[in-house]
Amino acid sequence: MKDLFEKKSKIYQSIRNYFYKTGSIEVFTDILLDYPNLDSNVYPIELFVFNEKKEKIKKYLHTSPEPKMKKILSEIKSDIFQITKVFRNFEGSYKHRIEFTMLEWYRVDYNLEDLMVDTKNIFIETSIALYKKPYIEYKGRRYDLTDWESITVDEAFYRYTGVYPDSIESMNRFLKEKETFFKETHDWEELFFHIYAFYVEPFLGLEKPTFIYDYPPQLSAFAKVENGKGKRFEAYINGVELVNGYDELNDPQELEKRLIKDLEKKRQEGFDYQLDKEFIETTKNLPKSAGASLGLDRLIMVLLNLESIHV
């Protein structure tokens, strides 16, 4: 147990040192929010508190520090980072928990490629802090953290399935061939996530650490869309997603449109959420920037070659 805490401490210290030496400001934002984070397939934890007048008020535990950090970023227009606990409902597996630890950071004047280099540096720094070298062993494989592959979502789909994700017909045909009881559907997102989860993601980063980028615009989240592709990436080692990065959207009208879409989807599922108008308004003052979130529990699992994040 002592050894585990010492290694975790080294990882956290090396991350902070990396951001300090590259000019970032560490910030601290509220965990308890007046408005929920709105993000596809992410559900906040609701709770009630009482103010000084003994009035009962609904609050939300943040699923990400993103809205509050972007409010700071829009004001100070400098590189920032934060390590914080976050909370998400309906989570649970060897790599999921309802409560987990997240590193989130933003770099001013960075593009997606710059952010990938930044991400790679974090992995190298943490490995060196632990082992004095940029190599790790995970699930019986050796990974050189200085050597990453970068492939698009389309390339990844075709490599592992022989189909591209822009064709509902092709994805239906693929699943019919693979699964005896599969029922054809015209829901693009359902098809995409089904194939991605079972036939693509497990192979990402298997041979070497991998960035997957250029997402379909429907899955662009808070990233800019250029040339029909969402400018975001995810980082994988041995099928484990570790980082989610964006070329940050700074168009308040487009952001509001995406948030309303998620709001309506969740209302159909029985969740009554409200928009954070201040967050939307903040976006117009957001500098050109790129930002990412990294699941620290998963990073620790991979760096220490553990079976799960539940340690």
Phi, psi and omega in degrees: 000317179298317180300319180297314180293324178296319179291319176299318180298319179296321179296312180297317181296318181294324178294313179298317180299321180298314181290323178298315184285344176259016169086019180270152176258129176280129180241164182223122183239163182295143174273326182268121187243153173281332180235147180281151167294134176251114183206137183304131177065016176239132185233125182282161174269125178265147174205167180244141175232168178239130179278188184293342177266008182065026176275137181276126185231134176279134176229173180224137170282135185293142174270346179195149177278008188307306183302315181292322180291324179290330174296320176293313181301322181292336180271310188267339177051047178224160178299134180222157174212163178205142170247123185208159170282140175229164189222133179219132177288160174062033180248139176175116174185188179294340180237017178228144171216154175296319175249126177212177186250134183235139166260126176232137181212156180225137179240125179284138179066018173268148168253186185295322180294319177300319183291327176296318177297317178303314180298314179301320179298323179297316178297317179297313182299317182291322178294317179296322178299326181274314192239359182064022178202154183271043179230142177226160172248128177216124180051044175080006179240148178260131182239129174269110185284358173268353187238103183242149172261145175235122178223154179279164176301317179300316180297319180295316178301311184292322181300318188259349181231339184081007176230159176258151184280006179269358183240110176299320180299315181294320181292320176299316181297318179300313182290327176298322180287331185270327190234122184300319187258017180292135177252128182302142179217156176252013176277104185301314182297319179300315179296313181302307185292327178297309181293317182299314185293323188256337188237352180241301186306318181301341183259353181287129179072020182286315182273322178209158178307141189224136168260131173245130189217179184059078183273156173304145184301332178296339183245031184278349179051239181256025179264155174294153173246123179227134180053037176077013180231139174286123185276078179217163176220161168233148181248134184231145165226122178052046176077003181257119175286128185242328185222144176232116185237148183229145158276107199292134175290129176233036177246105185299325180293317178292320178299314180300319179300317181290321180293319179296322178300316179291323178301314181293321178299316182287329176295323176296336179268000176098012180253124183258092181252161180239157179278140172270093184296327180296320178299317180296314181297324180302326188301329182292340178259005181288129178288165172302123186200165173230145183217159183211158172236142181230127177282106186292329178296320178291320178301315179298318178303315182288314181297325183261004177058051181262164182280332181203175177276355185274067179228000000 
